[in-house]
């Protein structure tokens, strides 16, 4: 059985970006997603569908999420964590 999913959320030098580090591999190669309809993976489509999210970047065990300046992280973070839990737990 796989170990429980851990998600660590950290700020970045950009106040409109946050790093979600998982104890799972999420992408073997660095990939940037900007359009939900064009994203080839469901979790990226779902995150990009959250109002206020503008970009998702995934590499190794982390996902960087960029938001619009007027969007509050307190509103986004639980939604993004729930999507990640459903996708990777």
SEFIKE-271490 format. One record per atom (N, C-alpha, C): z, y, x; atom name; residue number from 1. Coordinates in steps of 0.001 Angstrom, whole numbers, m for minus. Each point is the difference from the previous one (the first is absolute). Example, Ala and Ser with C-alpha at 12.3 -4.5 7.8 and 13.67 -1.06 7.14 Angstrom:
2
PT        up     north      east   lomi   mise
PT      7800     m5690     13190      N      1
PT         0      1190      m890     CA      1
PT         0      1200       900      C      1
PT      m720      1050      m350      N      2
PT        60      1190       820     CA      2
PT       730      1090      m770      C      2
# end
This chain:
89
PT        up     north      east   lomi   mise
PT         0     m1178       833      N      1
PT         0      1178      m833     CA      1
PT         0      1241       878      C      1
PT      m759      1002      m386      N      2
PT       m98      1230       771     CA      2
PT      1305       778       m90      C      2
PT       273       752      1060      N      3
PT      1199       830       m18     CA      3
PT      m164      1121     m1022      C      3
PT      1108       537      m514      N      4
PT       m92      1079      m990     CA      4
PT      m742      1206       582      C      4
PT      m695       692      m866      N      5
PT      m761      1167       414     CA      5
PT       933      1155       314      C      5
PT      m195       597      1165      N      6
PT       719      1217       383     CA      6
PT     m1011      1129        87      C      6
PT       353      1149      m555      N      7
PT      m844      1184        76     CA      7
PT       855      1138       545      C      7
PT      m419       557      1119      N      8
PT       668      1147       603     CA      8
PT      m913      1203      m181      C      8
PT       512      1062      m598      N      9
PT      m797      1199      m228     CA      9
PT       478      1076       959      C      9
PT      m971       569       733      N     10
PT       313      1039       971     CA     10
PT      m909      1198      m217      C     10
PT       539      1162       287      N     11
PT      m818      1200        m5     CA     11
PT      m897        20      1232      C     11
PT      m936       898         3      N     12
PT      m895       178      1143     CA     12
PT        m1      1486       342      C     12
PT      m624       391      1098      N     13
PT       m97      1442       290     CA     13
PT      m709       781     m1110      C     13
PT      m845      m681      m768      N     14
PT      m668       618     m1133     CA     14
PT       896      m182     m1226      C     14
PT       503      1090      m606      N     15
PT       886      m156     m1158     CA     15
PT      m689      m610     m1219      C     15
PT     m1320       m75        17      N     16
PT      m744      m591     m1109     CA     16
PT      m376     m1453       262      C     16
PT       561      m596      1045      N     17
PT      m273     m1403       307     CA     17
PT      1314      m731       250      C     17
PT        46     m1256      m419      N     18
PT      1163      m855       247     CA     18
PT      m494     m1355       473      C     18
PT       804      m628       843      N     19
PT      m329     m1304       566     CA     19
PT       875     m1055      m664      C     19
PT      m649      m992      m595      N     20
PT       673     m1127      m636     CA     20
PT      m189     m1203       921      C     20
PT      1066      m420       691      N     21
PT       m72     m1122       929     CA     21
PT       542     m1243      m689      C     21
PT      m782     m1067        43      N     22
PT       370     m1257      m644     CA     22
PT       236     m1073      1052      C     22
PT       708     m1029      m348      N     23
PT       142     m1154       883     CA     23
PT     m1085     m1029      m322      C     23
PT     m1190       498      m255      N     24
PT     m1199      m794      m285     CA     24
PT     m1192       707       643      C     24
PT     m1027      m753       336      N     25
PT     m1252       611       440     CA     25
PT      m763       439     m1240      C     25
PT      m432      1254       m15      N     26
PT      m729       524     m1154     CA     26
PT     m1477       195       299      C     26
PT      m340       188      1278      N     27
PT     m1407       178       378     CA     27
PT      m165      m328      1476      C     27
PT      m967      m826       321      N     28
PT      m255      m375      1387     CA     28
PT      m682      1134       771      C     28
PT      m766       807      m706      N     29
PT      m714      1116       616     CA     29
PT       357      1272      m751      C     29
PT        72      1107       709      N     30
PT       300      1271      m637     CA     30
PT     m1040       338     m1051      C     30
PT       456       249     m1212      N     31
PT      m896       281     m1108     CA     31
PT       534      1179      m802      C     31
PT      m876       952      m294      N     32
PT       356      1150      m815     CA     32
PT      m660      m123     m1358      C     32
PT       778       224     m1042      N     33
PT      m499       m44     m1371     CA     33
PT       212      1378      m632      C     33
PT     m1047       521      m632      N     34
PT       107      1294      m676     CA     34
PT      m427       m67     m1466      C     34
PT      m671     m1073      m364      N     35
PT      m546      m127     m1352     CA     35
PT       464     m1332      m592      C     35
PT       762        78     m1077      N     36
PT       536     m1215      m612     CA     36
PT     m1103      m970      m400      C     36
PT     m1083       513      m546      N     37
PT     m1082      m864      m470     CA     37
PT      m690      m728      1153      C     37
PT         3       602      1187      N     38
PT      m689      m599      1142     CA     38
PT       915      m861       871      C     38
PT      1300        66      m215      N     39
PT       931      m776       828     CA     39
PT      m163     m1492      m291      C     39
PT      m141      m829      1047      N     40
PT      m239     m1423      m213     CA     40
PT      1258      m826      m278      C     40
PT      1175       607       112      N     41
PT      1243      m739      m245     CA     41
PT       744       644     m1171      C     41
PT       592      m835      m835      N     42
PT       625       478     m1236     CA     42
PT      1159       952       264      C     42
PT       838      m295      1016      N     43
PT      1155       877       227     CA     43
PT      m441      1411       385      C     43
PT     m1077       144       770      N     44
PT      m503      1334       359     CA     44
PT      m556       702     m1237      C     44
PT      m695      m743      m854      N     45
PT      m502       574     m1261     CA     45
PT      1162       530      m834      C     45
PT      1068      m780       m84      N     46
PT      1147       382      m822     CA     46
PT       716      1222       567      C     46
PT       192        44      1315      N     47
PT       664      1157       607     CA     47
PT      m845      1253      m179      C     47
PT     m1311      m118       217      N     48
PT      m873      1161      m169     CA     48
PT       m99       452     m1457      C     48
PT       362      m852      m916      N     49
PT       m18       357     m1421     CA     49
PT      1260       750      m431      C     49
PT      1005        42       871      N     50
PT      1224       746      m311     CA     50
PT      m327      1493       112      C     50
PT       255       772     m1038      N     51
PT      m313      1427        53     CA     51
PT       688       692      1184      C     51
PT      m787       735       761      N     52
PT       522       719      1157     CA     52
PT      m329      m654      1331      C     52
PT      m328     m1292         4      N     53
PT      m361      m680      1245     CA     53
PT     m1455       315       329      C     53
PT      m247       413      1256      N     54
PT     m1356       379       402     CA     54
PT      m622      m951      1010      C     54
PT       833      m740       757      N     55
PT      m546      m882      1033     CA     55
PT      1006     m1080       355      C     55
PT      m524     m1156       379      N     56
PT       816     m1120       466     CA     56
PT      m628      m521      1285      C     56
PT       836      m206      1024      N     57
PT      m459      m590      1257     CA     57
PT       879     m1208       270      C     57
PT      m614     m1121       356      N     58
PT       753     m1227       270     CA     58
PT      m388      m566      1356      C     58
PT      1011      m462       747      N     59
PT      m221      m651      1290     CA     59
PT      1223      m845       320      C     59
PT      m248     m1214       437      N     60
PT      1071      m925       372     CA     60
PT      1016      m129     m1129      C     60
PT      1229       502       222      N     61
PT      1059      m179     m1001     CA     61
PT       393      1304      m684      C     61
PT      m868      1018        57      N     62
PT       374      1235      m671     CA     62
PT     m1143       599      m806      C     62
PT       421       790      m975      N     63
PT      m927       721      m865     CA     63
PT       441      1454        m2      C     63
PT      m910       878       352      N     64
PT       271      1432       m57     CA     64
PT      m628       538     m1281      C     64
PT       800       696      m784      N     65
PT      m469       565     m1270     CA     65
PT        37      1516       115      C     65
PT     m1104       639      m355      N     66
PT       m76      1457         6     CA     66
PT       m72       487     m1446      C     66
PT       732      1075      m271      N     67
PT        70       541     m1351     CA     67
PT      m496      1438       m12      C     67
PT      m270       512     m1181      N     68
PT      m331      1412      m143     CA     68
PT      1277       818       215      C     68
PT      m125      1234       512      N     69
PT      1187       803       324     CA     69
PT       929       265     m1188      C     69
PT      m527        72     m1204      N     70
PT       845       310     m1154     CA     70
PT       717     m1215      m586      C     70
PT      m277     m1175       508      N     71
PT       617     m1226      m516     CA     71
PT      1304      m281       745      C     71
PT      1022      m451      m730      N     72
PT      1323      m246       557     CA     72
PT       139     m1461       436      C     72
PT       479      m215      1218      N     73
PT       209     m1366       491     CA     73
PT       987      m770      m870      C     73
PT       972       685      m580      N     74
PT       985      m691      m841     CA     74
PT      m646      m645     m1218      C     74
PT     m1113       550      m450      N     75
PT      m730      m592     m1123     CA     75
PT      m922     m1122       476      C     75
PT      m576       155      1185      N     76
PT      m977      m977       503     CA     76
PT       632     m1250       595      C     76
PT      1027       185       788      N     77
PT       553     m1108       785     CA     77
PT       325     m1247      m824      C     77
PT       727       110     m1125      N     78
PT       304     m1230      m760     CA     78
PT     m1250      m694      m540      C     78
PT      m993       772      m405      N     79
PT     m1236      m594      m519     CA     79
PT      m728      m755      1104      C     79
PT       m73       600      1181      N     80
PT      m688      m640      1127     CA     80
PT       755     m1251       435      C     80
PT      1323        92        99      N     81
PT       789     m1176       384     CA     81
PT      m179     m1139     m1003      C     81
PT       m73       305     m1277      N     82
PT      m186     m1047     m1014     CA     82
PT     m1358      m687       174      C     82
PT     m1031       776       269      N     83
PT     m1332      m568       232     CA     83
PT        29      m914      1222      C     83
PT       638       445      1066      N     84
PT        85      m811      1229     CA     84
PT       811     m1281      m235      C     84
PT      1070        85      m767      N     85
PT       794     m1188      m296     CA     85
PT      m817     m1021      m780      C     85
PT      m765       464      m968      N     86
PT      m831      m916      m788     CA     86
PT     m1090      m621       862      C     86
PT      m548       759       946      N     87
PT     m1118      m487       812     CA     87
PT       440      m915      1144      C     87
PT      1157       265       594      N     88
PT       362      m695      1243     CA     88
PT      1259      m850       m63      C     88
PT       755        18     m1091      N     89
PT      1238      m794       m59     CA     89
PT      m311     m1473      m177      C     89
# end
